[in-house]
Amino acid sequence: MTDVVVVGAGPTGLLLAGDLAAAGVDVMLLERRLDESNLTRAFVVHARTLEQLDARGVADRLLATGTRVDRFRLFGSVAVDLSPLPSRYPFMLVTPQYEVEHVLAERALAAGATLVRGAQVQHLRQAPGHVEVSYRDAEGADRSVRAAYVVGTDGHHSTVRAQLGLEFAGRAVVRSLVLADVRMTDPPADQLTVDGNADGFCFVVPFGDGWYRIIARDRRAELPDDAPVALEEIAGVARRVFGTDFGMHDPRWMSRFHSDERQAERYRVGRVFLAGDAAHVHSPAGGMGMNTGLQDAANLGWKLAAAVQGRGGDRLLDSYQDERHPVGRMVLRLSGGLLRAALLRSPVARAIRNRVFPAALAVPVIGRLARMRQSGLGIAYGRPRGAHRLVGTRAPDVSSAGGTRLYEVLRRGRFVLVVPPGAADVPPGVVVHVVPGTTTAVLVRPDGYVAWAGSDAGALRAALARWGATPEANRPGVAV
């Protein structure tokens, strides 16, 4: 018997397991791969995800593995500048997914999570008070484990989702995409380059270590996923789109896949949850896939910990569906829109696109909204009627007089009450972060979103109870 079984040790599962273990929850990760993969499709980490990693003390380690991209060009004429983002991380980090997995695996294992490799999950059976997970281990032996809760983070072809009988509604939007990591003798000047025409589209981004990721589509070659990929196929697309293949050579990896837009209607069925690609998949446009999964995990982890420890019930657990399902739907629409804009075949339509996009992004409100949505900084959760306008929004990284940042305090995995100096009537059971210049007390959830704001002590205590942060389950208040 364990508290939580997480099926799938990709980025989403590893962050979730690390959060649970750090909170004192007994967690087991079941992963079908025997070894860590050195291949990757995801490679972009956005600003909000970096903030979440900062709140876990691992952002700096990941930053050392990649390249920071603060501006890029779309469709040859649309310049996007990320430097105005209101974050400690006003850029995209380009780093292979396996670097993210390595950092998060080290954290999860150090916190006490158990990782079982070579585990092929076969069946789930829900019973009152637990879920039984049957799996086949690396030696082919049949085993089972009981858990209070199970989370499926096992990807597009999720066994957990199939066992729940949930439909994965949607469709394929691109039948044949090719990926490659290559060297280049004459790389593009821009940090990130993407364009398309009637022949297809091509995307080029540097990893910063001499390797470049290519994503390409040749409209004339809609081939199945298992069709072999040749470097000349990719280079040919680049020449037709950019006028050059940048001297690409020596590929270390090439792959072909199709891109779907799909989302599960429900992220929770009883004691079983879905997160990451098991819950939603979409096109690679915008680089939001891995980021959305990691933020699913950040939302769910502290809620599951509260439930396991008797601090939260169904209402708290249901808030995961209420908050994250609309985000998944928004990401599908945003990435789908970017992909369709890249795939326009008509020269007239492409000309209109190349005029409309720059003009729209030049409007301050629209440009800021686009940057905030893609980076994840603009994501907010619904607030109850009559609640303060800050409730549900991302908490900014405010500092105390001594220079301690809020996201450093969040590394404790606790609710944090941000208050002005001299604040009175602070209830026990929260970590207190005193910030000069603030006028309103703000209760920040472990995932960095505002749970409550105001001045009424009774309302604060009610919010602590509602969000599973009752004083009995938290450490005494500590001013920092």
N, C-alpha and C positions, 0 to 999 in steps of 0.2 A: 504494500500500500504506500502510495506517495501522495503529496498534495496536488501537484499539477504535472501532467504529461504534455510536453510540447512535441509535436510531430513535425520534423523538418528543421535542420540546423543551418538554414541560410541566414542572411542578415536579420530578418524579422524574428525568427525563432531564437536566435542567439541574444538579441537585445532583450527580448521578453524573458528568457530564462535568466539572464543576468540580473534584471530588475527584480524578479521573484526571489532569486537566491539571496540577493543583497538585502531583501526585506525579511529574510529568515524563513522563507517558504521552501519546503522540500520539493525540488523540481527535477524531472528526468527528461532529457532530450533524446528522441529516437530519430536517427538519421540513416537513410538507406545507403548513402555513400560510405565506402570504406575509408577513403582518403580524402583529404582536402583537395578541391579542384583548383588547378592553375588556369582554368579557362573562365571567361566571364562575358556576360552580355551587358550588365549594368556597369556604369563607370562614372556617374555624376552624383555628387552629394551636394544638396542645396543648403541654403543658409539656415533654414529652420531645423533641418536635420543636424547640422553642425552645432546649433544651440542645444539640441537634445543631447548630443554627445558631450558637449561641454558640461552639461548638468550631471554627467556621469564620469567626468574626469578623464575622458579619452579623446577629446577633440584634437588636442595638440599632437598626439601620437599619430592620428590619421592624417593631419595636415602635412606631416613630414614625409608622407608617402606619395604625394601627388602634386598637381599643378593647379594654381589658382587662376580662374578665368573671370575677369570682371567686365568684359565687354565681348560681344560677338556680332557676327553679321549673318542675317537671314536673307535668302533669295537674292543675294548679290547687292542689295541696296538698302536693306532694313538694318540699321545699327541699333543694338540694344546695349545700354550701359547699366550695369548692376551696381556701380559704386555708390549711388544714392540710397541703397537699401539701409533702413534703420536698424542695423545689426552689427555686432562685433565681426560678422563674417559677410561682408557685402560682395560676395562672389560665389561662383560655383567651384567646387573642388573636383578635379578630374583625377580619379584614382580607380584602379580595377576593383571589382566587387570582392575579390579574394582578399584584398587588403582590409576592407571593412569587416569581412568575416573573421580574419585573423585577430584584429583588435578586439572584436566583441566576444570571440571564443575565449581568449585569454581572460577577459573580465568575468565571463560567466563561470568558467572553471575555477578561477581564484575565489569567487564568491561562494562556491560549494555546489554548483549545478553538476548533475551527472550526465555525461554524454555517452550514448550507446551507438556506435557506428555499425553499419551493416544490418540494421534493423528494418525489415520490410513489414509495415503494418498491414494486417489482413482484415481485422474486424474490430468494430466498436459495439459495445452493448451498454446502454444506459440502464441503471437501476436506481432505486431510491437511495440517495446519499452518495453514489459513486458512479464512475464509468469504468468498465473493464475494456482494456486494450489488448488485443491478441496480435502478436507479431512473430516473425521468423528471424532468428538471429543470424549472425555471420556464418555460423557452422551449419545452418539449415534446421536447427532445432526450434520447435514451436514453444513460445513462451507467452506469458500474459502478465499484466500489471494492472492494479486498480488505482484509480486516482479520484480525488474529489472533483477535479475539472480537467478537461482536455482542450488543447488549442491546436488546430490544424494550421500550420504555416508551411505546408508541403507543396506549394506551388500550383501552377496552372492545372495539372492533372491530379489534383488533390484526392488522395484516398479517403481522407477524413470527410471531405465534402460529399464524395460519392456514398460513403456509409450513412451519411445523414439524409440521403435522398434529395439533396437540394439541386435544383436546376441551375446551370451556369449560363444564364441567358445572354445572348449577344450573337456576334458573327465575326467572320474573318474580314479584315479590312484591307490587308495587303497579302497576296498569295505567296510572294517570294521576295524575301530580303536576304542580302548576303552581308556577313560581318567578316572583318579581317583585322589583324594587328600586323602592321608592316613597318619597314624602314623606308625613309625617303631621302633622295639626294637633293631635291629642290622643294622643300615643304612650303605650304602657303604662309603668307605673312601674318594673317589673322590667327588668333589663338583658337578660334573655332570657326569653321567654314561650312556652310550648308547652302545648297541651291538645287533647283530642279528645272526641267523643261519637258518637252513632249516625249523625250526618250527615257526619262526616269529622274531620279534624284540621287544626290550623294552628300554625305556628311563626313567631315574630317576633323579630328580633335587630337591634340598631342597628350600623351601621358606624362611628358616631361623627362623621360629617360631615354629618348631616342626612338621610341615606338609611337606609332600613330594608329588610332582606331578609325576604321572606315566602316560606314554603313551605307549600302547602296542598293538601288533597285533598278533593274533593267526591264522596261515595259515589254520588250520584245522577247523576254525569256522568263515566262512564268513557270518555274520548275518546281517539282515537289521538294519537300524538306530534305529528303535523303539523296537528292541529286548532287554529284560532286561539284566542288567550287574550284575554279581556276583563277589564278591571279590576273590573267589577261581579261577575264570577264569583268572584274572589279575595275581594273585600270581603264578598260574601254568605256565604262559608264562615266568615270571621272573625266576622261577626255571629252566626251560628248556634253557633259554638264559644265565643266570648268574651262575646257580648252586645253587642259594638261592633266597628266596623271601624276605629277609631282615627283616623278622618278621613283615610284614605289617599287620595293623589292624585298626579298627575303622574308616572306610572311611566316610568322610563328604559329598562326592559327587562322583557319578560315571555316566558316559555317554558314548554313542556309536555314532559314526558318520563316514561318508565316506569322503575321501579327493579327491578334484578335482584340476585339473590344467586348468584354464580358464582365458581368457582376452578379454575385449571388444575391438573391433577394433578402436573405437573412444571414446575419453574421453570428447569431446565437441560436442554438437549439438545445434547450435544457441546460446541461452542464458542459456542453461542447461549443467552442467558439472557432471562428475562422478569422485569419488575418493575412495580410500580404497578398501574394498572387493566388492563394487559395480562395480569396474573397473577391478579387478584382484583377483584371489584366487589361492592358490597353497598349496603344502604339508606343514606340520608343520616343516619339516626338516630345520634346520638352524635358526628357530625362527624369520623369517624376515617379517611375514605377517603384524602384527600391526605396525611395524616400517616403512614398505613401505607406509602404509596408512597415518601415521603421517607426513611423509616427502612429500607425495602428498599434504597434507593440507598446509604445510609450504611453498611449491612452489606456490600454487594457491592463498592463502589468500591475499598477498600484491598486486598481479596482479588484483584481483577482486576489492580491495579497490581503486586502481588507476583508474580502469574503472568507478566505481561508482562516483568517485570524478572528473572525466573528465580529468584524466592525462594519460590515456592509452586506446587504441582502440583494434581492432581485432588482429592486429599483436602481441600485447603484450599478449592477451588472448590465441591466438593460440600457443604461446610458451609453454603453459602448456602441451598440447598434444605432442609437439615436444620434450620436455625435459623428461616428466615422462613416456610416453608410452614405450620407449626403456628400461627404468629402470625396469618397470613391467615385460617386456619380459625377461630381464636378471635374475631377481629374480625367475621367473618360471623355467628357465633352471638350475640355481644353486641349488634351493631347490629340484627340480626333480632329479638332478644328485645325491645329497646326499641320497635321499630316495631310489633310485634304488640301490645305493651301499649298503645300509643297508638291502635291501630285497634279496640280492643274495642267491640263494638256493644251488648252487653247492659248495661243499667243496673246490674244486680246484679254482673256481672263488673267493671265500672268502679268500683263502690263497694268491692269487695274489693281491687282494685288500689290504690285510694287509701288503704286502710288498711294493706295489706301493705307497700307500698314505703316509706312513712315509718318504719314499725316496723323493717323490715330495715335501712334506712340508719342508724337510731339505734343499732344494735348496733355497737360500735366496730370489731370485726374485719371485719364485712360492709361497713360504710361506707367503711373505709379501702381494702379490696380493690376496691370499685366505683370509687372515685376513682383509684386507682393503675392499674387496667386501662384506664379510658377515657383517662386522661392519657398513657398509654404508659410511665409511670415504673415500673410493676410488671411490665413485660415482662422475662423472663429466658430465657436459652437453656440447653439441657440441658448438664450437666457429666459428664465421664467418671467411672466408678465409682472411688471413693477420692479424688477431687479435693476440694480445700477447698470449703467451703459457699459461699464468695463467687464461685467461678468461674461465669461465665455471667450474673452479675447486673450491673445498672447500677452504674457507679462514681459515688459521690457527689462533689460539687464541693469537695473538700478544699483548704485553703490552706496555703501555706508560712509560715514565721515572718515573711517579708517581705510577706505578703499576696497573693502570686501564686496564682491559682486554678488547679486542675487543668485546667479546660476552656479556660483561656487557654494553658496549655502544650500541650494537644491541637491547637491551631491549627497546630502544626508538621507535623501529619499523621503523626506517629511513635508508636511504642509508648512508653509512659511508665511508669517504675518508681517507684511511690510507696514511700518508705522512711522509717523513723524517723531522727532525727539520729544521726550516728555509725555508720551502717550500714557494714559492711565487705564485701569480696568482691563488689562490684557489677560485673557483666560489662560489657565495652565494647559499644557499639552501641545503647544505649538512652538516652533522655532521663531524667534522674533528678529526681524531685520530692520534696524533703525536707519531711516534714510532722510537726511536733511532736505528740506524743500518740499516734501510731500505734505498734502493737506488731508488726504483721505486714507484710512486704513484699508489695506487690500490683502485678502487671503489668497495665496497662490498654491495651487495644487502641485503635487509632485511632478506632473508633466509640464509645468510651466504655464498653465492657463489659470485665469482668475476665477476662483470659486465664489467669492463674495467681495463686496466693497461697500463701505459706509461708515457709520459712526455708532450704530445701535449695538450695544454689547449683547443683548438678547438675540438679535438677528444673527450675530456672529456665532454664538453658541449653537443656534439652530442649524446654521450652515455647516459647522464642524460635525454635527451629528449626521446630517443628511449626506455628507460626502465621505462618511466612514473615517472621520478623524477625531473620534471622541477622545477626551483627555486621558482616559484610562489606557489607551493603546499607543500613546505618543510619549516621547521623552519630555521632561520638564522644559519650560521655556528657557532659551538661551539667547541673550542679546549679543549680537556680533556687529 
